[in-house]
């Protein structure tokens, strides 16, 4: 019956749906229901505590859990939800086996589905990975839309010894480097910095896809391993490696370089690494995550609102790393990432011997007041993208000719701006 109902889903939905998506969504729904129940119990206990009623802590429970009949009710809801969740998961597992065996619903990934998954991973990616949810994205380098590995590399005749790697930002994926200008008009044009640059450089473009909800240092370590495998198994000897990054991708790349430099001997992929270009990277953090941390504090300031602070704390480790721009394990390990604390990250300078360039966007016009220009691209401030810090010892030193400010350009427009594209070619094509 479940299988028949699945196959009756609207074809438009099935176009974007993979068989495993329903099962993964059901697992998330079960977790969400249990989380909401815990919040409701926390509010209930907060009210009872003001009247002097004890919590369930004396019975071995958490301080925000109730006791007596109320505790029994909340405990029953949790138990029933868990049982229902397991039942649904088991039923959908059978449906999944049926569908895959009969190849009833098999579609190539649609850009819409991949965009939704990328956003979900950005917000909850660490939870998805920790719980083994099939919606979690696994890091891969992609060539012409196909993931590469040591056993699956392109033909030698199809590639160059020059390789260009493009790395996306938070809540995004590799497909989103492609932007359509003038969609539906006679002037419709596909813009892709990777394709344009690769053509001008005589390089082969590769696009990284990764779970942006994981800590940047975890992704950095994995990226270093992936690049090491790439250099080892690429059909031709890689003589030149260039990396272009957007937003969070810059922190992941800086983390990967740091890991590779600390490896003894140094990772082999560092040798051909010639250039890194940062587009709107929050080297010193992003204002929105700093504001999110204040929300945690405000919600946690009273016993009545404290249970709701868990809503804000659903956001991923990748997101909280953006508060100050963490790139190393030491920046977050052993610390409460939701607690308000000063910027205590270890300074990681730009790597020596590698040409580093940065593009900072600002939504203001070039002749606007200085205060307006400093606002940045809507997500990253101008100083953060340029690597500048109030403490000069923490600043990243980009040479003046290696800096560009893109005016009237918001964060996402950095991916398709003709002016930015022209500057990249100017910097990277000798």
N, C-alpha and C positions, 0 to 999 in steps of 0.2 A: 504493500500500500504506500509506504514512504517513497519507494522508488517511482511509482506512478505519479505521485504528487510532485516529486522533483521534476519529472519530465514534462509536467504541465505548466511549469514556470514560463512566463512570457519570453519569447525568443529574443527580444531586445535585452532582457536581463541575462539570459544564457550566453549571449554574445560576449559578455564581460565576466562571466562566472566560471570558475574552475570547480570541478567536482569536490575538491577538498575544502573549498571556501566555506561551505555551509557548516561543516564539522568544526572548523576553526572558529567561525563566528559563534557557534553554540557554546564552545568552550569559553570564549570571552564573555558571553552573556551570563553564563553560570557564575563566573568570577565577579562580574559586575553586580549581580543580584546579591551575592554574599557580602560584597563590599558595602552596598547600600544598607543592608540589614545591620551590619556592624556600626555604621554611622548612626542609624536610627536608635540602636541600643545605647550608643555613647551619649546621644542627646538625652535619652530617657534617664540614664544613670546620673547625668549632670544635674538634672532637675531634682531627682531624689536625693542627691548628695547635699543640696542646699537645705533640705529638710532634715538632715542628720541621718538619713538612711545609709547603712553600709553598702559597699559594693560587693561584687563577687570575688574580690581579691582574697578575702579570708577563706574562700573555698578553693583557692588555687587557680582562679581565673585572672584575667587582666583587670586593671583598675577601672576601665571603662565598660566592664561587663556587669550586667545586673544579676540578681539572685532571686530565689523564691519563684513564684508563679511567672513573673515577668521574664526571669532568666530562662525558665522552661519554654516559654513561648518563643523567645528569640532563638534559643538553642534548637527548637523544633524546626523553625523556618530555615535555619542554616543546614540542618540535617536533611530536610526534605529537598532543599535546593540542590544539595550535593548528590542525593540519590537520583533526582530527576536529570541532573546534568550528566551523570554517568550513564543513565538509560538512553538519553538522547545521543550521547557520544557513541555508544555501542550500536544503536540503530543506524546512525549515519555512517559508521564504519562499514556496515554491511552494504549500505547504498553505494558507498564509494567503491567497494570491491566489485559490485555489480556493474557500475558505470564504466570503470576502467577496463574490466574484462570484456565488455561489449562495445567499448569505445563509442558510447552513446553521445557524450557531450565532450568533444575535444576541440578546443579552439586555440589558435595561437594567441598569446597575450595581447590584449587590446591596450592602447595607450591610456584609456580611461581607467581601466582596472589597475594598471601599474602605477598610475598617479595616486589613486586611493590607497593602495598598499604602501607606497612610499610615505604618504602623509601619516598613515597609521603607525608605521615603523618609527617615524620621527618622534611621535608622541608617546608610544607604548613599546617601542622596539626592544628595550631591555627585558620587559615583562614577557613579551612574545618569545624571545630567545630562551629565557630562563624556564618557561613553562613548556617548551618544546612545541609551541604552536606552529602549524604549517604556514601561517601568514608571515612568519619572521623571514626577513630577507637575508640571504647569505652573500658574502662578498664575492664578487667575480669581476674579472676584466673581460669586457665584451668586444668582439670584432664583428662588425656587420650584424649586430643584434644577437650573436651567439656567444655564450660563455666559453672562455678558454680554460684549458688545463693542460697538464703535461702530455696527455694522450690526445688532446684535440687542439691542434694548432693549424693555422691556415697554410696553404701550399706555399712553398718557398718562392715560386715565381710571382705570387700575388702580393708580396710584402717588401718592405724596404728595411735597410739596416738602421734607418732613422725612425724612431717611434715617438709618437705624441700621445700622452695619456691625459684624459680629461676627467676631473673628479667633481661631482656635484655637491650641493649643499644640503642642509637640513630639510627633511620631509620631501626630498626630491629623488629622481632616479636618472639613469643615463639617457633616457629618451628625451628628457626635458632640456637638453642642450639644443634641440631642434625647435625653432620657433617660426611660425608662418606670419609673414608681414602681408597686410592687405588681403586677408582671407576672403575668398568669394569674389574678388575683383579681377580685372584683367591684369593688374600689376602684382598678383599674388606671387610671393617669393619665399622660398624656404631658406632660413638663415641658420647656420650652424658654424660656430667658431672653429669646431674641430675639423670639419670638412674643408673650410676655407684655408685654415692654417696648414693642414696637411698637404693640400695641393700646392700651396706656395712654398712649403719647406721640402717637398719631395719626401714626406714622411707617411707612415701608416698610423691612422688614428685609432686609439683604443679608448673605451669608455668604462670607467669603474662604476659598479653598482654595489651599494653597501647599506647596512642597517644603521641609519643615522641616530637611532635611539640608544645605541651602545656608547659607553665612554669613548671619548676621542682617542685616548691612549690605547684602548683595546683595538679599535679600528686601525690605529697607526701601526701597531705591532703586526696585525694581519696584513696590512698593505705592504709592509716591508717584506713579509714572506711571499706575498703574491708577486711583487716586483722581482724578487730573487728567483722565483720559479720562471718568470717571464724571460729574464736574461739567460737562464740556463737552457730553456727549451725553445726559444724563438728560432724559427727556421734559418735565420741569418744571424750573424754576429751583430749585436746591437752596438753601433758606433756612437750613437747620439740619442739621449733620452731627454725629452722635454715634458714638463708637467704643467698643465693649466688647471687652476682650481677655482671653484666658486664658493664663497661663504665658508661654512664649516669645513669644506674640503681642504681649505688651507691649514686649519688646525690639525686635521688628520695627517696631512702631508708633512708638516713640520714635526709631528710626533714620529712619523715613519722614518724621517731622516735622522732624528735623534737616536732612535732605536738602532738604525743601521750603523751609525757612527760609533755606538757603544759596543756593538758586536765585535768579537775578536776572533779572527781578523774582521775588518770592516766588511759589511755586506757588499757583494760583488756588483749590485746594481748602482751603487754610488759612483763607480768609475765612469760610466757613460753619461751620468746625469749632468746635463749642461745648464738647464734653465728651469726656473719655477716662476710662474706668473700667478699672482693672487688677485682675484676679482671680488671685491667687497668682503674680504675676510675679517671677522671680528677678532683681531689679534689680541685685543685687551678687553674683550667682552662685548655683550650686546645689551642695550638698555631694557629691552622687554623682559629678559630673564631676571635682571636686577629688580625690576618692578614686580615680577612674579614672586621673588623671594620676600618682598615686603608684604605681599598678600598672605604668604604663609604665616608671617609674624602676627599680622592683624587678626587673622582667623584663629590663631592659637592663643590669643591674649585673654579670652574668657572661657569658662568651662562650657558655656552654651554653644559657642561657635567653634570650639576646638575640634569636635568630631568632623566638621566640614573642612578643616584644614587638609584632611586626607584627600579631598578632591583635587586640590592644587598639587598635592604630592604624588599624584598619579603620573605627572610628567616625567619623561625619561631621563636617564643619566646623561644622555647626549645633550638634552636641553639644559640641564643644570650646569653642565660644563661650559656653556656659553656665557655664564654670568661674568666670569673673568677671563675666559679663553684658556682653559686647561688643555695641556698637551701631554702631560706625563702622569704616570700612575701615582706618584708621590703627591700630586696636587689634590687628589681626592681620596686615596686609600686611608681608612681609619677615621674618616671624618663624616659628620652628619651633613649630607649635601643640601638639606633643607634649612639648616640653621644659619642664621645671619652671622657672618664672620668676615673679617677683612681679607683682602686679596693677599694670600700667602703662597701663591704658586711659585715654583722655581723658574727663574728666568731662563729662557731658551733663546739665544740669539739666532740671527739668520745664519745658515750654514756657510762657511768660508769656501771659496773656490767654486761657487755655483752662482750664476747670474740670477738675481732675484728682482722681480718687478712687481709693482702693485698698482691696481686701479681702484680708486675710491669714488663712489658715486655720491651725488648730493641732489636733492630734489629742488634746490634753489637755483636761480640763474647766476651766471658768473658775476654780475654786477650787483647782486643782492647784498644786504648788510651782512657783515661777517658772522653775526650770531645765527642768521638764517642758513648760511652756507655750512656752518659747523654741525647743523642738525644731521647731515648725512643723507643716506639713501632711503630713510624710513625705517630701516632695521639696524643698520650699523652706522655709528658716528664716523665723521670724517677722520678724526684723530686715530680711532681704533683701526680703521682700514689702512691708514698710512703707517701704522705701527708706532705712532707717537704716544708717549705716556708722560704724565706730570712729573714722574720720577725719571730723569734722563737715563739712569742706570738700567731702566727696564725698556727703554725705547728700542725698536727694531730700526736699524739704520739702512734705509733705502737711499741710494744715490739719487740726486735730484732728477737726472735724465731718466731714471728708472721708475718715476712716479707719474701718474696721470690722475687728474680729477675730472670725472665725467659729470658735467652740469645738466640740470633738468633730467636726471636719470635716477629712477628708483632701483631698488635692489635687484629685482628680477630682470629689468631692462639691461643690466650689465651683460646678460647672456645673449642679447641680440642687437645691441647698439652698433650701428655701422662705424661710428667713431671709435668705439672700443676695438672692434675688429681690425680697423685700419692700423690702430696703434700696436696691436699684437703682432701684426705682420711686420711693422716697422722695427719692432724690438727683436723679433725672432728670426727674420729672414735676412741673412747676410748678403 
